[in-house]
Structure formats: C-alpha cells, structure tokens
Amino acid sequence: MSDTPFGFGLPPEEPENGDDGKKKGGGQGGQQPANPFGFGGPAGGGDNPFAAMFGSMNPGDLGAAFQQLGQMLSYEGGPVNWDMAKDIARQTVAQGTADGSKDASVSAGERAAVEEAVRLADLWLDGVTSLPSGSGTAVAWSRAEWVEATLPVWKDLVDPVAERVGAAMGGVLPEEMQAMAGPLLGMMRSMGGAMFGTQIGQAVGVLAGEVVGSTDIGLPLGPAGKAALLPVNIEAFGSGLGVPQDEVRLYLALREAAHQRLFAHVPWLRSHLFGAVEGYARGIKVDTSKLEDVVGQLDPSHPEQLQEALQQGMFQPEDTPEQKAALARLETALALVEGWVDAVVHAAAAPHLPSADALRETLRRRRASGGPAEQTFATLIGLELRPRRLRDAARLWASLTDARGLEGRDGLWEHPDMLPTAADLDDPDGFVHREHLDFSELDKMLGEAARGAEQKKPEDGDKGDKGEGGR
C-alpha cells in the first residue's frame, strides 16, 4: 500500500492489456506499490509527491495530473469520495497482490465448481442446523467483482466515522478565521473526502486479494441471499496446505453457506451488527489537537501531512460506559456469529472431509490475526472487526447443541436478548444449564400487550379514567 496516495499520476493498466502500464509514468511496471495517484518515477522523489511529480513528468502526464487534482478538489459529495474509492480499489486489484497473484475473469469451469460446492454444502448443513438454506444463488466472483459488490456496505461502515472527521476538520479554525478561510475550508473538505476515499479504496483493493467469500469479516458484505466465492483467492489460500483443492473449496463453501443461513433467517441480525458499528462510531473521539497542529502547519505543497495524520489514527475511544458497551456488544456479536458458523461447519464437515480439523484451525488462526487490509480499517475507523472470543463462542454453541439439540441452540437467534452475553462466554456451562424462558409464553404475553395497546388507542381522546380502567 502506497505511502503517498496524493503523488498524482496515471492509473495502472488492467492486467489483461498485457503491458501492465510499462509505457506510463517513465517505465513503471505493475510491480510498483499500489499508488493510484503516483507518477511512479524514480525513488528520488522521496516522501514528497510533488518532487517526484516534477522530476519525472512529461507534458501529457502533467495535464492528466492537474485534471485529477481538479477532480479531487472539486468534489462536493459526502464525507468520503466513493467514486475515487472505487477507482482506486479497482486499480489496486489490477496491480495484483504482494506475492504476484493477479486477478482473472472467472471461467465457466470455476463457476460450475462453486455452484456445485455450495449445493453440496447446503445439503450437509441441512443435517446440522434447523435454519433452512439462505443461498438463493451461488456465484463465483473475481476480485474486481467483489469490490463492486461490497462497496455499498463499506459505505455504511465508514461514512459515520468520516462524517465526524469532516466535522472536526471544519471546526479546528476559530470563527473569525473561518469567514476568511472559506475557500480553504472547502478545499480541506474535498481533501478529506479524497483522503478517506484513497485509504478506503486501497484497503478494499488489498482486502479483495485476501478474502475467499462475501462474509469473511463476519458481516454480510454482499447482496442478500447470494453465496459468493472467489476462485482465484481460494486457490491461493489452499496452496501449501497439502489439502486437495476440492476439499478446500467445499470447506469454504460450507462457511459461506452457513453465514448466509444465519443472515437470511435471523432478520434482526444485520441491523444489530451494523447498529453496533454505528454506535461505536458515534463515540469515537477525534483528536482535534493533532488535527489543529496539522492544519496550522498545512503547506499546499505537502498535502500528505494531513494524510499521514489520518494514517497514524486520529481516533481514540471515549472512556465512557456507553462507548465500552458499544464495543462489548459488537465484539460479542461478532464472536457469536463466527462461533456459531465455526461449530456448525465443523459438525457438517467432519464426517465428510478428512482435512476438516486442519482447515478449521487454519481459518481460526487466519481470522484471529487478520491481514494488512483489516489493520488498515482498524486505523481508519478505530475498530478491529475481529471476533476476539471465537473459540469460547464455538465451545458454547457446541455445548448448547449437546444439551438442547439443534432446535434449542438455533432458537436463541430469535431475539438478541436471548443470546449469550460476554459474561456467558466466561461461564458457558452456567449458560447452557441455566433455566431458560418458555419463549412461547413470552410471545403470548407480548401479543396480549400489543392487543391491549391497540384497544386503548380509540380512548386516547377520552377521559383518563377510561385508560386507568383498562389496566
């Protein structure tokens, strides 16, 4: 990932063109770091994108650079320039991963293999969960297609944080200076949207080279009811494991299909997870003192100063009960989702796949450590989308299966208040064997309360004693 995303330049060529952009920017090839705005000239430019720019440009490049600069500074949209984010993500994908792996269109054979793997995965899952299939269709995506399909969800995740940063950027100047610095403030907002767009685009592009499906981070990133796998990344993931590729694909299809069942048949889950992310974002405190220092020293020839502050992380969680509760709610929810998937997939895979145990452990470690793109998102939004207690949650779900059966275990997803808490992960046996509510009686009471409220509505305009008598 580039350190100078604002060293302006031409985008790299798509890999299918065959020349990898070698004739652009003074002979740079596809091996340069992902720098969508970098002219990519000799390294003599150092950390100053303008030094690199004027040291290696030809007149054609200069015109393109100022056109891109004009587009960046004329942006008047939301807190993130998402058009820029999409372009940069696709350019990052086109450049390939650090190990040289390139994106490729999905072949008919790969598409058929994914469809068959998801079909078989759903068949195996039918025997280990009471939730029906949630995969209306099975699709095989290239990395570029994954970017296109998931950007709307990234927008939902990132915009709340970016709005706070944008507001802080506009508020660091005293009121008497704001009137004088109107154009500068507008430029700063445009730069802020561009900087977030650059960072998010690069992170999404790198993540596209790591993920194997649409639910790797525990959130439903793709369209509802669409189980998606990335054949090029599955092949890269399986290389070196000593496991047949068909087994790897099947195991990953099981995980994708299990996630799809959960999100399709637990209607409140998606809003619960995204609400927890938004709740956490609302409590993020922007380090305005650091921002004031940067703005006070802002040199038009060094826009990367503000970029560096963003990369270093200007967010620190407020030490409030509300903030702690939001973080605990999100981490527990992610752990419960990933733990349920882990337990259910293992139960489905163990009788059929000889390498089920090895694949399970590999994926647990991969999920726990995260990759460079996940770390970038942690810096950008101050939050790690990682289930810290995956193993504890998986053990709890397995114990619930033994004690209450499939119906009793999966019935806990009927309402968020029925799910285990963080404290229950500390004492899984206590939760498993605790007397639990008769949910049918609870539904009955809720229904009666709702009917009573409906009956009282016509009396709202009458005397209050009628309302009292109806209690």
VEXTIDREN-646603 format. One record per atom (N, C-alpha, C, O): y, x, z; residue in three letters. Coordinates in steps of 0.2 Angstrom, whole numbers, plus 5000, padded with zeros to 4 digits. Example, Ala and Ser with C-alpha at 12.3 -4.5 7.8 and 13.67 -1.06 7.14 Angstrom:
497250665039ala497850625039ala498450665039ala498350715042ala498950645035ser499550685036ser500050645039ser500650675040ser
end
This chain:
499450045000met500050005000met500650045000met500750095004met501150034996ser501750074995ser502150075001ser502250025004ser502450135002asp502950135007asp503650115005asp504150105009asp503750114998thr504450104995thr504450044990thr504450054984thr504349984993pro504249924988pro504849914984pro504849874980pro505449944986phe506049924983phe506249984979phe506849984977phe505850034977gly506050084972gly505850054965gly505250054963gly506350024962phe506249974957phe505850004951phe505950064949phe505449964947gly505149984941gly504749934938gly504749874940gly504449954933leu504049904929leu503349894932leu503049934935leu503049834931pro502449814934pro501849854930pro501949864924pro501349864934pro500749894930pro500449854925pro500549784926pro500149874920glu499749834915glu499149814918glu498849834923glu498949754916glu498249724918glu497749774915glu497749804910glu497249774919pro496649824918pro496349814911pro496049854908pro496349744909glu496049734903glu496349764897glu496049774891glu496949784897asn497349814892asn497149884890asn497249904884asn496749914895gly496449974893gly496850034894gly496550094895gly497550034895asp497950094895asp498250104902asp498550154904asp498050054907asp498250054914asp499050074915asp499250104920asp499450054910gly500150074910gly500350144910gly500850164913gly499950184907lys500050254907lys500650274903lys500950324904lys500850234898lys501450244895lys502150224898lys502650234896lys502050194904lys502550164908lys502750214913lys502350244916lys503450214914gly503650254920gly503450324920gly503250354925gly503550364914gly503450434914gly502750454915gly502550504918gly502250414913gly501550434913gly501150414919gly500550444920gly501350374923gln500950354929gln500350314927gln500450274922gln499850314930gly499250284929gly499150234934gly499550214938gly498550204933gly498350154938gly498150184945gly497950144950gly498150244946gln497950274952gln498450284957gln498350304963gln499150264955gln499650274960gln499650214965gln499250164964gln499950224971pro499950174976pro500250114973pro500550114968pro500050054977ala500249994975ala501049984976ala501249964981ala501450004971asn502150004972asn502449954966asn502649984961asn502449894967pro502649844961pro503349864959pro503449844953pro503749894963phe504449904961phe504549974960phe505149994959phe504050014960gly504150094960gly504150114953gly503650094949gly504650154951phe504550184944phe504050234944phe503750244938phe503750254949gly503150294949gly503250364946gly502750394943gly503850394946gly503950454944gly503650514948gly503350494953gly503850574947pro503550624951pro503750614959pro504250584960pro503350644963ala503450634970ala504150664973ala504250654979ala504450694969gly505050724971gly505650684973gly506050704977gly505550614972gly506050564974gly505950554982gly506450534985gly505450584985gly505350574992gly505350504994gly505050454991gly505650485000asp505650415003asp506250375000asp506350315002asp506650404996asn507250374993asn507050344986asn507050384982asn507050274986pro506850244979pro507350264974pro507150264968pro507950264976phe508450274971phe508450344968phe508650354962phe508250394972ala508250464970ala507650464965ala507750494959ala507150434966ala506550434961ala506750394955ala506550414949ala507150344956met507350304950met507750344945met507650344939met508350374948phe508750404943phe508450474941phe508750504936phe507950494944gly507650564942gly507150554937gly506950604934gly506950494935ser506350494930ser506450434925ser505950424922ser507050404925met507050344921met507250354914met507650404913met507050314909asn507350314903asn507850254902asn507750214907asn508250244897pro508650184897pro508350124897pro508550074900pro507750114894gly507350054894gly507150034901gly507249974903gly506950084905asp506750074912asp507350054916asp507250004920asp507950084915leu508550064919leu508749994918leu508849964923leu508649964912gly508849894911gly508349854914gly508549804917gly507749864914ala507249824917ala507349824925ala507249774928ala507449884927ala507549894935ala508149854937ala508149814942ala508749854934phe509349814936phe509149744935phe509449694938phe508749724930gln508549654929gln508149624935gln508349574938gln507749674938gln507349654943gln507749654950gln507649604954gln508249694950leu508649694956leu509149634956leu509249604961leu509349614950gly509749554950gly509349494952gly509549444955gly508749494950gln508249434951gln508149434959gln508149374962gln508049494962met507949494969met508549464973met508549424978met509149494971leu509749474975leu510049404973leu510449374977leu509849374968ser510049304966ser509549254969ser509649194968ser509049274972tyr508549224975tyr508949184980tyr509249204985tyr508849114980glu509149074984glu508649024987glu508848964989glu508049034987gly507548994990gly507448994997gly507949005001gly506848984999gly506648985006gly506649055009gly506949105006gly506349065015pro506349125019pro505949185015pro506049245017pro505449165011val505049215008val505149195000val505049144998val505249244996asn505249244989asn504549244987asn504249294985asn504249184986trp503549174985trp503349184977trp502749204976trp503849174973asp503749204966asp503549274966asp503149304962asp504049314969met503949384970met503249404973met502949444971met503049364979ala502449374982ala501849374977ala501449414977ala501849314973lys501349304969lys501249364963lys500749384962lys501849384961asp501849434956asp501549494958asp501149534955asp501849514964ile501649574967ile500849574969ile500549624968ile500649524972ala499949514973ala499549524967ala498949564968ala499749494962arg499349504956arg499349574953arg498849604950arg499949604954gln499949674951gln499549724956gln499249764953gln499549704962thr499149744967thr498349734965thr498049784965thr498149674964val497549664962val497349704955val496849734954val497849704950ala497649734944ala497549814945ala497249844941ala497949834950gln497849914951gln497149934954gln497049984953gln496849884957gly496149894959gly496249924967gly496749934969gly495649924970thr495649944977thr495650024978thr495650054973thr495650044984ala495750114985ala495150154983ala495250214981ala494550124983asp493950154980asp493850154973asp493350174970asp494350124969gly494250124962gly493950064959gly493950054953gly493850014963ser493549954961ser494049914957ser494549894960ser493849884951lys494349844948lys494149774947lys493549754948lys494649724947asp494549654946asp494249644939asp494349684935asp493849594939ala493549574932ala493449494932ala493349464937ala493449474926ser493349404925ser492649384927ser492149424926ser492549324930val491849304932val491449284926val491649244921val490849314925ser490349304920ser490049234921ser489949214926ser489749204916ala489349144916ala488749154921ala488549114925ala488449214920gly487849234925gly488049234932gly487649204936gly488649264934glu488849264940glu489049194943glu488849184949glu489349154939arg489449084941arg488849044942arg488849014947arg488349054938ala487749024940ala487449044946ala487149004950ala487449114947ala487149134953ala487449114960ala487149094965ala488149104959val488549074965val488349004966val488248984972val488348964961glu488148894962glu487448884964glu487348844969glu486948924962glu486348924965glu486248944972glu485948914976glu486648994974ala486649014981ala486948964986ala486648954991ala487448934984val487748884988val487348824988val487248794994val487048804983arg486548744983arg485948764988arg485848714992arg485648824988leu485148834992leu485348844999leu485048825004leu485948875000ala486248875007ala486348805010ala486248805016ala486648765006asp486648695009asp486048665011asp485948625016asp485548675007leu484848655009leu484548675015leu484348645019leu484648745016trp484448775023trp484848755028trp484648745034trp485548745027leu485948715033leu485848645035leu485948625041leu485548605031asp485348535032asp484848535038asp484848485042asp484448585039gly483948585045gly484248615051gly483848615056gly484848645051val485148675057val485748645060val486048665065val486048595057thr486648565059thr486648485057thr486348465052thr486948445061ser487048375060ser487548365055ser487648305053ser488048405054leu488548395049leu488348405042leu488048445040leu488548355038pro488248355031pro488648405027pro489148435029pro488448415021ser488748465016ser489448445015ser489648395015ser489848505015gly490648495014gly490848525007gly491448535006gly490348555004ser490448584997ser490348544992ser489848534989ser490948504990gly490848464984gly490748504977gly490348484973gly491048564977thr490948604971thr490848674974thr491048694979thr490448724970ala490448794971ala490748824965ala490648814960ala491148874967val491548914962val491448984963val491449014969val491549024958ala491549094958ala492249124956ala492449104950ala492549154960trp493249174958trp493249254957trp492949294960trp493749274953ser493949344953ser494449354958ser494649304961ser494649414959arg495149424964arg495849394963arg496149364967arg496049394956ala496649364954ala496649284955ala497149254957ala496049254954glu495949184955glu496049164963glu496249114965glu495749214967trp495849204974trp496549204976trp496749164980trp496949244973val497649254975val497949184973val498349154978val497849164967glu498249094965glu498049044970glu498448994971glu497349034972ala497148984975ala497348974983ala497348924986ala497449034985thr497549044993thr498349044995thr498549045000thr498749064990leu499449074991leu499749014995leu500249024999leu499648954993pro499948894997pro499848895004pro500248875008pro499248915006val499048925013val499448975017val499648975022val499449035013trp499849095016trp500549075017trp500949095022trp500849025013lys501549005014lys501548965020lys502048975024lys501048925022asp501148885028asp501048925034asp501348915039asp500748985033leu500649035039leu501249075040leu501449085046leu501549095035val502049145035val502849115036val503249145039val502949065033asp503649035032asp503949025039asp504549045040asp503548995044pro503848985051pro504149055054pro504649055057pro503749105053val504049175056val504549195052val505049225054val504549195045ala505049215041ala505749175042ala506249205042ala505649115044glu506249075045glu506649105051glu507249105051glu506249125056arg506549155062arg506849215061arg507449235063arg506549255057val506849325055val507549315051val508049345052val507449265046gly508049255042gly508649225046gly509249245045gly508549185051ala509049155055ala509349215059ala509949225061ala508949265062ala509149315066ala509549365061ala510049395064ala509349375055met509749415051met510449395050met510949425049met510549325049gly511149295048gly511549295055gly512149285054gly511249305060gly511649295067gly511849365070gly512049365076gly511649415067val511749485070val512549505070val512749545074val512849475065leu513549495065leu514049445069leu513849385069leu514549475072pro515049425075pro515349375071pro515349385065pro515549325074glu515849265070glu516349285065glu516449265059glu516849325068glu517449345064glu517249395058glu517649395053glu516649425059met516449465053met516049425048met516049445042met515749375050gln515349335046gln515749305040gln515549305034gln516349285042ala516849255036ala516949305031ala517049295025ala517049365034met517249425029met516649445025met516749475020met516049435028ala515449465025ala515049415022ala514449425021ala515349365019gly514949305016gly514449335011gly513849315011gly514749365006pro514349395000pro513749445003pro513249445001pro513949485008leu513449525011leu512849485015leu512349505014leu513049435018leu512549395021leu512149365016leu511449355017leu512449335011gly511949315006gly511549365003gly510949345001gly511749425002met511349474999met510749495004met510249505002met510949495011met510449505016met509949455016met509349465017met510149385015arg509549335015arg509149345009arg508549335009arg509449365003ser509049374997ser508549434998ser507949434996ser508849485001met508449545003met507849525007met507349555007met508049485013gly507549465017gly506949435014gly506349445015gly507149385010gly506649345006gly506249395001gly505649385001gly506549444998ala506249484994ala505749534998ala505249554996ala506049555004met505649605008met504949565010met504449595010met505049505013phe504449475015phe504049455009phe503349465010phe504249435003gly503849424998gly503449484995gly502949484994gly503849544996thr503549604994thr502949624999thr502349644997thr503049625005gln502549635010gln501949585010gln501349605010gln502149525009ile501549475009ile501149485003ile500549475003ile501549494997gly501149504991gly500749564991gly500149554988gly500949614994gln500549674994gln499949664999gln499349684997gln500049635004ala499449615009ala498949575006ala498349585007ala499249515003val498749464999val498349504994val497749494993val498749544990gly498349584985gly497849624987gly497249634984gly497949664993val497449704996val496849664999val496349684998val497049615002leu496549565005leu496149545000leu495549525001leu496349524994ala495949504988ala495449544986ala494949524984ala495549614988gly495049664986gly494449674992gly494049704991gly494549634997glu494149645003glu493749575004glu493149585006glu494049515003val493649455005val493049445001val493049464995val492649405003val492049384999val492049304998val491649284994val492449275001gly492549195000gly493149175002gly493649215002gly493249105003ser493849075005ser493949065012ser494549045014ser493549085016thr493549075024thr493449135028thr493349125034thr493549195025asp493449255029asp493749265035asp493549285040asp494449235035ile494849245041ile494749195046ile495149185051ile494249145045gly494149085049gly494649025048gly494548975051gly495049035043leu495548975041leu495348955034leu495148995030leu495448895033pro495248865026pro495848885021pro496248845021pro495748935018leu496248965013leu496248925006leu496748925003leu495648905004gly495648874998gly495648794998gly495748765003gly495648764992pro495648694992pro495048664996pro494448694996pro495148604998ala494648575002ala494048554998ala494048534992ala493448565001gly492848544998gly492548594992gly492148574989gly492848654992lys492748694986lys492448764990lys492848804992lys491848774989ala491548834992ala491648884987ala491348884981ala491948944989ala492148994984ala491849064986ala491849084992ala491549104981leu491349164982leu491649214977leu491749194971leu491749274979leu491949324974leu491449374972leu491349424976leu491149364966pro490549414965pro490749484965pro490349524967pro491349504962val491449574962val491549604969val491349664970val491749564974asn491849594981asn491149584985asn491049634989asn490749544983ile490049534986ile489649594984ile489249624988ile489749614978glu489349674975glu489549734979glu489149784981glu490249744980ala490549804984ala490349804991ala490149854994ala490349744994phe490049735001phe489349755002phe489149785007phe488949734997gly488249744998gly488049814996gly487449834998gly488449854992ser488249924990ser488149964997ser488649965001ser487650004997gly487550045003gly487150015009gly487050055013gly487049955009leu486749915014leu485949925014leu485649915019leu485749935008gly485049935007gly484649865008gly484149865009gly485049815006val484849745006val484849724999val485349734995val484349684996pro484449654989pro485049614988pro485249584993pro485349624983gln485949584981gln485849514982gln486349474984gln485349484980asp485249414981asp485249394988asp485449334990asp484949434993glu484949415000glu485749415002glu485949375006glu486049465000val486749475002val487149415000val487549385004val487049394994arg487449334991arg487249274995arg487649234996arg486649264996leu486349205000leu486649195007leu486849145009leu486649255010tyr486949255017tyr487649235017tyr487949195021tyr488049265012leu488749255012leu488849185010leu489349145012leu488449155006ala488549085004ala488349035010ala488648985010ala487949055014leu487749015020leu488449015024leu488548965027leu488749075025arg489349075029arg489949025026arg490248995030arg489949035020glu490548995016glu490348925017glu490748885018glu489748905016ala489548835016ala489548805023ala489748745024ala489448845028ala489448825035ala490248805037ala490348755040ala490648855035his491348845036his491548775032his491948735035his491348765026gln491548705023gln491348645026gln491748595026gln490748645029arg490548585033arg490948575039arg491148515040arg491148625042leu491548615048leu492248585046leu492448535050leu492548615042phe493248595040phe493248525036phe493748485037phe492648505033ala492648445029ala492548385034ala492848335033ala492148395039his491948345044his492148345051his492048305055his492648385052val493048385058val493748385056val494148435055val493948325055pro494648305052pro495248335055pro495748355052pro495148345062trp495748375066trp495748445066trp496248475068trp495248485064leu495248555065leu495748595061leu496048635064leu495848575055arg496348615051arg497048615054arg497348665055arg497248555056ser497948545059ser497948575065ser498448605067ser497348575069his497348605076his497448685075his497848715079his497148715070leu497148785069leu497848805067leu498248855069leu498148775062phe498748785059phe499348765064phe499848805064phe499248715068gly499748705073gly499748755078gly500248765081gly499148785080ala499148845085ala499548905082ala499948935086ala499448915076val499848965072val500548955073val500948995074val500748895071glu501448875071glu501748875078glu502348905079glu501348855083gly501548855090gly501748925092gly502148945096gly501248975090tyr501349045092tyr501949075088tyr502349105091tyr502049055082ala502649075078ala503349055081ala503849095082ala503348995084arg503948965087arg504149005093arg504749015095arg503649045096gly503849085102gly503949155101gly504049195105gly503849175094ile504049245093ile504749265094ile505149225092ile504849315097lys505549335099lys505749395094lys505349445093lys506249385090val506449435085val506849485089val507349465093val506749555088asp507049605091asp507749615088asp507849655084asp508249575090thr508849575086thr509249635088thr509649655084thr509149665093ser509449735095ser509249785089ser509749825087ser508649785088lys508449835082lys508749815076lys508949855072lys508749745075leu509049725068leu509749735068leu510049755062leu510149735073glu510849745074glu510949825072glu511449835068glu510549865075asp510649935073asp510549945066asp510849985063asp510049915063val509849925056val510449895051val510649935047val510649835053val511249805049val511849845050val512249855045val511949875056gly512549915057gly512549975053gly513150005051gly512050005052gln511950065048gln511750055041gln511550105037gln511749995038leu511449975032leu511850015026leu512550005026leu511550045022asp511850085017asp511550055010asp510950055009asp512050025006pro511749995000pro511250034996pro510850014992pro511350104997ser510850144993ser510250154996ser509750194994ser510150125002his509550135006his509250075009his509250065015his509150025004pro508849955007pro508249965010pro507949915014pro507850025010glu507250025013glu507250035020glu506750025024glu507950045023gln507950045030gln507749975033gln507449975039gln508049925030leu507849855033leu507049845032leu506749815036leu506849875027gln506049865025gln505649905030gln505149875033gln505949965032glu505550005037glu505549965044glu505049965048glu506149935046ala506149895052ala505649835052ala505349825057ala505549805046leu505049755046leu504349775046leu503949745050leu504249835043gln503549865044gln503349885051gln502849885053gln503849905055gln503749935061gln503649875066gln503449885072gln503749815064gly503649755068gly504249735073gly504349775078gly504649685071met505249665075met505049605079met505549575082met504449595080phe504249535084phe503949555090phe503449595090phe504149525095gln503749535102gln503649465105gln504149425106gln503049445107pro502949385110pro503349375117pro503349425121pro503649315117glu503949305124glu503449295129glu502949265128glu503649325135asp503149315141asp503249255144asp503549255150asp503049195141thr503149135144thr502449095144thr502049115140thr502449055149pro501749015149pro501648975142pro501048975140pro502148955139glu502048915133glu501748965127glu501348945124glu502049025127gln501849075122gln501149095124gln500649105119gln500949105130lys500249135132lys499749075130lys499249085128lys499949015131ala499548955130ala499348955123ala498848935120ala499948955118ala499848955111ala499349005109ala498948995104ala499449075111leu499049125109leu498249115111leu497849125107leu498149095118ala497549075120ala497149025116ala496549025115ala497548975114arg497248915111arg497048935104arg496548915101arg497448975100leu497249005094leu496649045094leu496249045090leu496649095099glu496149145099glu495449105101glu494949125098glu495549055105thr494949025107thr494648985101thr494048975100thr495148945098ala494948905092ala494548945087ala494048925084ala494849005085leu494549045080leu493849075082leu493449075078leu493849085089ala493149115091ala492649055091ala492049065089ala492848995093leu492348935092leu492148925085leu491548915084leu492648925081val492448915074val491948975071val491448955068val492149035072glu491749085070glu491049095074glu490549115071glu491049075080gly490449075084gly489949025082gly489349035081gly490248965080trp489848915078trp489548925071trp488948925070trp489948955066val489648975060val489149035061val488649035058val489249085065asp488849135066asp488149105069asp487649125066asp488149065074ala487549035076ala487148995071ala486549005071ala487548955068val487148905063val486848945057val486348935055val487248995055val487049035049val486449075051val485949085047val486449105057his485849145059his485249095060his484649115057his485349035062ala484748995063ala484448975056ala483848965055ala484948965051ala484748945044ala484449005040ala483948995036ala484649065042ala484449125038ala483849155040ala483449185036ala483749165047ala483249195050ala482549185047ala482149235046ala482349125046pro481649105043pro481549125036pro481049135034pro482149135032his482049145025his482249215023his481949245018his482749255026leu482949315024leu482749375029leu482949375034leu482349425026pro482149475031pro482749515033pro482649545039pro483249515030ser483849565032ser484349515036ser484949545037ser484249465038ala484649415042ala485049455048ala485649445049ala484649485052asp484849515058asp485349575056asp485949575059asp485149615051ala485649665049ala486249645046ala486849665048ala486249595042leu486849565039leu487249535044leu487949535044leu486949495049arg487349465054arg487749525058arg488349515059arg487449575060glu487849625064glu488349665060glu488849675062glu488249675053thr488749705049thr489349655048thr489849685049thr489249595048leu489849545047leu490149545054leu490749535054leu489849545059arg490149545066arg490649605067arg491149595069arg490349655065arg490749715066arg491349715061arg491949735063arg491249695055arg491749695050arg492349645052arg492949655051arg492149585055arg492549535057arg492949555063arg493549545064arg492649595067ala492949625074ala493549675072ala494049675075ala493349715067ser493849775066ser494349755061ser494949785062ser494249715057gly494749695052gly494949755047gly494749805048gly495249735042gly495449785037gly496149805037gly496549775041gly496449845032pro497149865032pro497549805030pro498149795033pro497349755026ala497749695025ala497849655031ala498349625032ala497349645035glu497349605041glu497849635046glu498249605049glu497849705046gln498349745051gln499049735048gln499449735052gln499149725042thr499749715039thr500049645041thr500649645043thr499649595041phe499849525043phe499949525051phe500449495053phe499649565054ala499749575062ala500449605063ala500749585067ala500649645059thr501349675059thr501849625057thr502349625060thr501649595052leu502149545049leu502349485053leu502849465054leu501749455056ile501849395059ile501749405067ile501649355071ile501549465069gly501449475076gly500849445079gly500749435085gly500349435074leu499749395076leu499149425073leu499149435067leu498649435076glu497949455073glu497549395073glu497349365078glu497349375066leu496949315065leu496249335066leu495849345061leu496049355072arg495349385073arg495049355079arg495349345084arg494449335079pro494049295085pro493849355089pro493349375089pro494249365094arg494049425099arg493449405103arg493049455105arg493249345104arg492649325108arg492149295104arg491749245106arg492049325098leu491549295093leu490849295096leu490449245096leu490649345099arg489949355102arg489849305108arg489349275108arg490349295112asp490249255118asp490249185115asp489849145118asp490649165110ala490649095107ala489949085104ala489649025104ala489649135100ala489049125097ala488449105102ala488049065101ala488449145107arg487949135113arg488049065116arg487549035117arg488649045117leu488748975120leu488448925115leu488148875117leu488648925108trp488348875104trp487648875103trp487348825103trp487348935104ala486548945104ala486248915110ala485748875109ala486648925116ser486348895122ser486448815122ser485948785124ser486948795119leu487048725118leu486548695113leu486248635115leu486348725108thr485848705104thr485148695108thr484848645107thr484948745112asp484348735116asp484448685121asp483948645122asp484948675124ala485048625130ala485148555127ala484848505130ala485548545122arg485748475120arg485548455113arg485548395111arg485248505109gly485048485102gly485648495097gly486148505099gly485448485091leu485948485086leu486548435087leu487048455086leu486248375088glu486748315089glu487248335094glu487848325094glu486948355100gly487348365106gly487848425105gly488448415107gly487648475102arg488048535100arg488648515096arg489248525097arg488448485090asp488948465085asp489448415087asp489948405084asp489148365091gly489548315094gly490248335097gly490648295098gly490248395100leu490848425103leu491448435099leu491948435101leu491248435092trp491848435087trp492148375086trp492648375082trp491948315090glu492348255089glu493048255091glu493448215088glu493248295096his493948295098his494048365101his493548395104his494648395100pro494748465103pro494648465111pro494548515113pro494848405114asp494748415121asp494048415124asp493848435129asp493548405119met492848415121met492548485120met492048495123met492948525117leu492748595115leu492748635122leu493148625126leu492348685122pro492348735127pro493048775127pro493348775122pro493248795133thr493948825134thr493748905134thr493148925134thr494348945135ala494249015136ala493849025142ala493449075143ala493948985148ala493648995154ala492848985153ala492449015156ala492748935149asp492048915147asp491648975144asp491048985145asp492049015140leu491649065137leu491549125142leu491049165141leu491849125148asp491649165153asp491049145157asp490649185160asp490949075157asp490349045160asp490048995156asp490048935157asp489649025151pro489348975146pro488848935149pro488748875147pro488448965154asp487948925157asp488248865161asp487948815161asp488748875164gly489048825168gly489348765163gly489248705165gly489548785157phe489748735152phe489148695150phe489148635149phe488648735148val488048705145val487748655149val487548595147val487648665155his487348625160his487748575164his487548545169his488448575163arg488848535166arg488748465164arg488548445158arg488848415168glu488848345166glu489348335162glu489948345163glu489248305156his489748285151his489848215150his489448175152his490448195148leu490648125147leu490148085142leu489848115138leu490048025144asp489747975139asp490247965134asp490747915135asp490247995128phe490847985123phe490847915121phe491347885119phe490347875121ser490347805118ser490747765123ser491147725121ser490647775130glu491047745135glu491847755134glu492247715134glu491947825132leu492647845131leu492947815125leu493547785126leu492547805120asp492847775114asp492947695115asp493447675113asp492547665119lys492647595121lys493247585125lys493647545123lys493347635130met494047625134met494647635129met495147605130met494547685125leu495147695121leu495247635116leu495847615115leu494747605113gly494847545109gly495147495113gly495547455110gly494947475119glu495147425123glu495947435124glu496347395124glu496147505126ala496847515127ala497247505121ala497847475122ala496947525115ala497347515109ala497447435108ala497947415105ala496947395109arg496947325108arg497447295112arg497847245111arg497447315119gly497947295124gly498647305122gly499147265122gly498747365119ala499447385117ala499647345111ala500247325110ala499247325106glu499347285101glu499547215103glu500047185100glu499247185108gln499347115110gln500047115114gln500347065114gln500247165117lys500847165120lys501447175116lys502047155118lys501447195110lys501947205105lys502447145104lys503047145105lys502147085103pro502547025102pro502947005108pro503446965107pro502747025114glu503047005120glu503647055122glu503947045127glu503747115118asp504247165119asp504947135120asp505347155124asp505047085116gly505747055117gly505847005122gly506346975124gly505246985125asp505246935131asp505446965137asp505547025138asp505346925143lys505546945149lys505046995151lys504446995149lys505247045155gly504747095158gly504247075162gly503747115162gly504247015165asp503746995169asp503046975165asp502546985168asp503146965159lys502546955155lys502247015154lys501547015154lys502547075153gly502247135152gly501947155158gly501347185158gly502247135164glu501847155170glu501247115171glu500747145174glu501247055169gly500647015170gly500147035166gly499547015167gly500247065160gly499747085156gly499347145158gly498847165155gly499547175163arg499247235165arg498647225170arg498247265172arg
end
